[in-house]
Amino acid sequence: MRLALDAARGAAEAGEVPVGAVVMQGGAVVAVAANAPRTLCDPTAHAEIRAIRAAAAVLGRDRLEDCDLWVTLEPCAMCAGAIAHARIARLYYAADDPKGGAVEHGGRIFAQPTCHHRPEIYAGIAEGEAADLLRAFFRERR
């Protein structure tokens, strides 16, 4: 989670919502990414999507069933869908997102009967630090 938090800090410094993601295979880091929708003019450039894309490119395959995703914020519906399609084995996330999250909140994508893959989910890892980073980012903009 430390690498994901570092990526989130980098996103904040770039003016992006501070979310970072890391794909791991076993104990090895495969990809690290941060939010970049504004920088890339791409609404799909969430940290999770970017990390999954990078990991798939590095590993040369679209199925990441032996990989874990670490992310600083509960994934949204788009990212949860990508996690399911990539067949991510385990999802670890820090802060809950009652407004935009879709894992434990909102659409609860993985609980839907139409969801074809459900990762193991571990929430609340470094939650306080990730939440503080997000609160500070939005406080500066208000």
N, C-alpha and C positions, 0 to 999 in steps of 0.2 A: 504494500500500500504506500510505502514511502516514495517509490518512483512515481506512482500515480499522483500523489500529493505534490511532488516537485513539478510534474507536468502541469498540474492545475495552477500552481503559482506562476509558471511561465505563461499560461493562457491569460491570467489576470494582468500580468505585466504588458501583454499585447492588446489589452482592452477587450478580451474575450471572457465570457462567463467561465470562472475557474473550475473546470472539470478536466480530470486527467484519467487515462486508462492505460493498462498494461496487460498484454497477453503473455502468459507463461506456459511453457511446455515442460513438465517435470519441474526442475528447479531453475530452468534457464529462461531468461527474458527473450522473447521473440520480437515484441514490438511495444513501443511506448508512443502515446499520442495525447494531444491536448485538443480541447475545443478550438475550432477555427472557422466557424460559419461566416463571420464578418470578414476576416482576413482573406478567405478564399472565395467569398461571394457565393457560398454554397450552403444552403440550409440543411444539407445532410452531413455536413462536416463536424458532427459530434465526435467527441473523443473516442467513444466506443466504436463507432463506424470506422473511423480512421485507423484505430488500432487493429480491428478485425481485418480490414483491407490490407494493411501492411503485413500482418501475420500470414494471411493467405498467400500473399506474394512471396514472402520469405520462404514459406514451407512448400510453395508450389501446388497448393490444393485449396479447394473451397470448403472442405469439411475439417473443422478444428476440434474433433471429438476428444482429442487427448490434451486439450489446452484449457486453461483457466483464464478468466477475465477478472481483473481487479479494476474497480472504478470508484471515483470519489463521490458520486451521486447516484441515487437510484435511477436506473435507465428509464427513458421515456418509451412510448409505444413503438416508435421507429427502431430504436436501439434494441429493445427486447425482441422485436421481430428478427432483426439481424442476428442476434445471439442464438435464437432458435434455428434459423436457417444455417448458421455456421456450425451448429451442433456443439457449441461450447459446453464443456463438461461441468464446470463449476463457475458460478458468478459470486464474486465477493464485492460488496459495495459498502461505502462508508455512511453517508448521510441519506436519510429518507427524503423523499420529495413528494409531500402530500398534494402539491399542486400539479406537477407534471410527470411524476413517476408512474410507471405502469407495471411494476412488479408486485409491490405490496399495497399500492394505492391505485386509483384510477381504474384502468381497464384490466389490471391483473392478468396480463397476457399469458403467463405460463399456467394459469389456472383454467384457461378456456379449453373446452373440449376440442376445439379445432386446432389447438397448438400441437404441432407434431413433434416437438422436442422440448423437454423441460430440464434445464440445468439444476444441479444442486445449488441452493441459494444460501449465502451467509451474509447477513446484514449487520451493520453497526460497527464495523471495524474502523477504528480511528474516526468515528462519527463526529466527535466534538471538534477535532481539528478541521475536518472538511467543512462542517457547518459554519465554523468561525470564519473560514476563508471566504465562503459564499456570502455570509452576512456582511463582512467588511467590504467586499466588492460592491454589493448593492447599496450599502450605506453611503459610499463615496459618490454614487451616481444619483442619489436622491437629494 
